[in-house]
């Protein structure tokens, strides 16, 4: 028997929720086959089989499990027994016996002694599957279930951010005409060359890097009474998943082209939604971009992702009348919101940063010229 144990997930993780089994009790599994999904307060990961065999589940989906806990066992001998047996050799040709032998009676077979079946050791008896308790206080009108570790962690961080930071939000709006026209003109060629679509997020990542270089205090964070100033540009991009909000970090964005940024974002988002994101993918960001516009949000005040000093919120693009050169015209407009920690960032610096982002989006050539 091979034990299936919850592997170590990092020094700060001691338990998690076994969210889902990909196999059923008694199934035959193959080596490296996905077995379960584990939710912790930081990531959701997948457990795979170390060997082939018949699996016996020890824990029900939804139960809390600890690191190194045995959640299933694999009978590896069952895999060998299930493999097809070699075909028997063809029987020899029938030889007619002499008449004298035919007349002799066949000897009676000796009785085969019977023995009782061997006793099954207690260790081989499957343990009962422990199901999580879900209480219902009002019958069919409501149900209660414990928050997942990830949702609990998100709640703790959001409350801590509001209690610990002097958070303030400043707003602006950007005319998206230039970016939309740029994408429309070059989208087909971009896809043919890079195999990925040119989205809005890569423009905003580049605009944020440009603005961080112009207003470096936004790229700083507090550690107690010490101000840490970062000189690198690892930008977090918030991704919504079924398990909660995750923020994969895109590394060294100042050295990446638009295609590389789009590919990295798409890969990180896919792994986050599939539960294959790692702790290393979520750590070390200096700034975060979150896009509520994909859900239709017109305006919001995003919450800082500690220990970062600011976060940029993007919103839905809407055609609105605006004044251009004394004339009222209809343009695709997006509201921008920058929430920042007033302990580190002054209002002038926050407004300047957001104006730099706005200018870069409205005139993408600025990104190429570094203006």
N, C-alpha and C positions, 0 to 999 in steps of 0.2 A: 504494500500500500504506500502511495506517495501522498504526503500531506500538501494541501493547497493552503498556503499561509498569506496573510496580508503583508506585503513587503514594506520595508522602511520608506517613508515618503519625505524625509527631512527632519531636522532636529526639533522643529517646532510643532510637528504633527504627531499626535499620539493615538488618534482614533479617527473614525469616519463612519459614514453610513453606506452599507452595501445596498446601493440604490436599485440594482437590476441584475438578474441572472440572465445570461445569454443561452444557457443550457438548462435542461430539466434533469431532475434526479433520476439516475439510472442510464442517462445517455452515454453513448460511446463518443469520446472526444479524441481529437488528434493533437499532436504536439504544436504549440504556438497558437492554438485556437483560442479566440477571445472567450472568457468564461463569465466575467462579471464587470460591473461598473462600480467604482468606489468614489463616493463624494466626501471630500474633506472641507475644512474651512477655507482652503485656498484654491484647490484644483479638483477636477474630476478626472480619474485615470481608469485605465482598463487593465484587468488581470488576465493573463493567458496561461494555458496549460504547459507545464514543463515536460510532459510526456503523454503518450497516447494510452487510452484505457477506458474503463467504465467509471463514471464519476458518481459519487454519493455526496449530496449536499448536506451540510451540517448547520447552516444558518439560512434563515428565510430572507428574502428581499425586503429591504426597509429596516433591518436590524442594525444597531450600532455595533461596530467591531473594533478591536484594538489592533495595533501593529503586532505582527507575528502570530496573531490568532489563527487557528486552523478553521477554515470555513468550508472545506470540502476535502474528500479523499479520492484519489484515482487508483483503481485496481489495474496496474500495468499488466498483470498476467492475463487479464481478460482480453487485451489487445492481441496477444499471441494466440489465444484460443479462438478469437473471432476471425483470424486470417484463414484463407481457404486451405484445406488439407490437400496434400499431393494426390493426384489421381492414382487409384490402384492399378497394378499391372494387369494385363489381360489374362484371364484364366487359361491354364494349359488345355490343349485339345483333349477331348474326352477319349479315353482308351478303353476299348471293350475288354472286360475281364474274362478270363477263361471260364468255361462252364463249371469246372470243379469249384472255383472260388465263389461262383454265383450261388451255388447250392448251400454254402456254409452260412449259418446264421450270423448276423452282425452282433458283436459283443455289446452288452448293455453299458451305457456310460455310467461312470461312478457318480454318486450324488455330490453336488458342489456344496461344501459347508457354507452356511450363511453367517455373517458377522454384523453386529449392530453398527449403524453409521457413526463415524467419529464425532465426538463432542465438539461443538463450535465454541472457540474461545470467546470470552465476554468482550474482548477488545475488538472483535470483528462485527459485533452487533451494531448496526447503524444507530447513531445518537439521534434523539428526537430533534426535529427542526424547530428552532425557537422563533416564533412570529412576533413582530413588534406589536405593542399594545396601542390601539387607537380607540380613544374613548369618545362617546357621543353623549353629550349632555342633554340634548333636546331631540332625541329620536332622529327622524328623517329630515328635520328642519335645519340641522347643522352638523358638521363633523369637525373633529379636532385632530390635528396631527402636529407632531413636533417639527420645528423648523430644521431644515437641513443645516449642516455645519457651515456650508458656504453662505447661505442666507443669514445665519447668525453672525458670521464674520463681517458681511457687508453692512448689516445693521450697526454693529459695534463701531466700525470704521467711520460710518457716516455721522453717527452721534458724536464720536470723538472729534471729528473734523470741525463740527459746529461748535463744540464746547471749547476746544483748544485754540482754534484760529480766530483772528479778528477778520471774519470774512465779509467781503463787500463785492458787489457786482456792478460793472459798467457795461453799457450797451452801445451798439452802433449798427449800421446796416450796410450791406454791400450789394452793388449792382452786379449781377451775375452774367450780364450780357457778353462780356469779353470771354469769360471762361466757357460759357455755353457755345459761343461761336467758334472758339479754338477747338473744342472737343468735336463739334460737328464737322469741321473742316478736315481734321486729321484722324478721326476715329478709325476709319477703315484701314488706313495705312499703318496706324499704330497697332491694331489687332493683328494684321498680317505679319508684321515684323516681330511682335513680342508675344503673341498668343494670349493676351489679356486686354480687357477694355480699359480705356483711360477714364477714370472716375474723377469725382470732385475732390475726394479725400487727398489724393496726391498733391493737388494744388494747395490745399490748406496746410498739409505737412510742410511743404516747401515755404509757404508764406509764414508759418510759425517759426521755422528755423531762421528765416530772414529777420523776423521781428525780434527773436531772442538775441541775435547778434547785435541788433541796434539798441536793445534795452536789456542788457545782461542781468540786471537785478531780478528779472522774472525767472532767470535760470539759476536761482539760488534757493536754499532751504535752511531752516533752523535746526540745530542740534543742541538743545538746551539753551545756553547763552552764547553759542558759537554760530556764526553765519558761514555756511558752506557755499562757495561759488563754483558752479560747474562749468567746465569748458568743453563739454561734449553735448551731443544733441540726440538723445535717445527718447523718442516721442511715443507715448502710450496712446493707443486708439481703442476706445471703448467698443466692446462687442456684446450684443445682447444674445444670451443663450437660454435654453429652457431651464437651466439651473441657476441663472442669475447673471448679473453683469460682470464681465471679465475685461481686463485691460492689457492685452498683449503689447509688448514694447518693441517698436521698430528701431533697431540699433543704427547709430551713425548716419542719421538721415541727411546730414550735410554733405555726405559723400555719395549718396544714392541718386540715381536718375529717376525720372517719373515711372518708367517701366518697372524698375527694381522695387520701388515703393509700393506700386500696385500689386505686384506679385507677392511681396512679403506680407502685405495686409491680407490678401485673399487667403494665403496659406495659413496665417495665424488665426484668422476668423474661422476657417474650416476646422482646424484642430481644436479650437475652443468649443465649437458646437458639437464636435464628435467626442469630446471628453479626452482628447489626446494632448492637451496643452500641459506644459511642465512649469514648475515653479520658476525656473530660470527665465522662461518666456515672459513672466509677469513682473519681474523685479528690476529695479534700477532705472525706471523712467524719470525724466526731469520735468516733463510737462505732459498734459493729457488733452486729447480732443475727443469730444463726445457729440454725436449727431442725433438729436431727437427729431430732426426733420424727417427722417425716414419713416417715422410713425405719425407724422402730421403735426408735430408740435410747432407752434408759431413763435413762442417766446418762453424762456425758462431761465432759472438761476441755478446753474450747475454747482455741485458741491465739490470742493477741492479734494484731490486724491493725496492724502498725507504720505510722505513729508513734503510733497511738491508745494510750490507757492502760488500756483495759478492753474486754471483749467479753462479751455475755450469751448463754448457751447454753440453748435450749429443748428439751424432750424429750417423749416420748410421754405421752399422757393415759391413765391407768389407774385403774379403780375399785379403791380400797384402803380398808381399815378404818382409821378415825382416831377419836380421842376428841374429842367436842364436848359441852361442858357436862356432863362426867362420863359421857356415854353413848358407846358404840361405834357409829358409823354408817359407811355406805359412801358415799364421795365420789369424784368424778373428780379425781384429783390429778396434778400435773405437777411434776417436779423441775426446779429452776432452778440454773444454775451461772454464777458470775461469775468469770472469770479477769481478773486485774489486775496492773499493773506496780507491785511493791512499792517501787520507787525513788521513785514519785510518790504512791501511794495507801497509806495505812495500813490495817490490818485493821479498825479501828473504822469507818472511812469506807466501806470495801467492804461490810461487813455492813449498815451503815445504808442504803446505796444499794439493796442487794438486798431488804431489808425494805420499803423504800418501793415497789419494783416489786411485791412480793407483796401489799402492802396495796391498791395501786391495782387489781390484777387481782381480788382477792377482794371489793373494794367499788368497782365502777366509778364510783359517784357521787363518789368522791374526785377523779376526773379533772375532773368538771364544777365541783366546788367548790374545786379547787386545794388540797386538804388532803393 
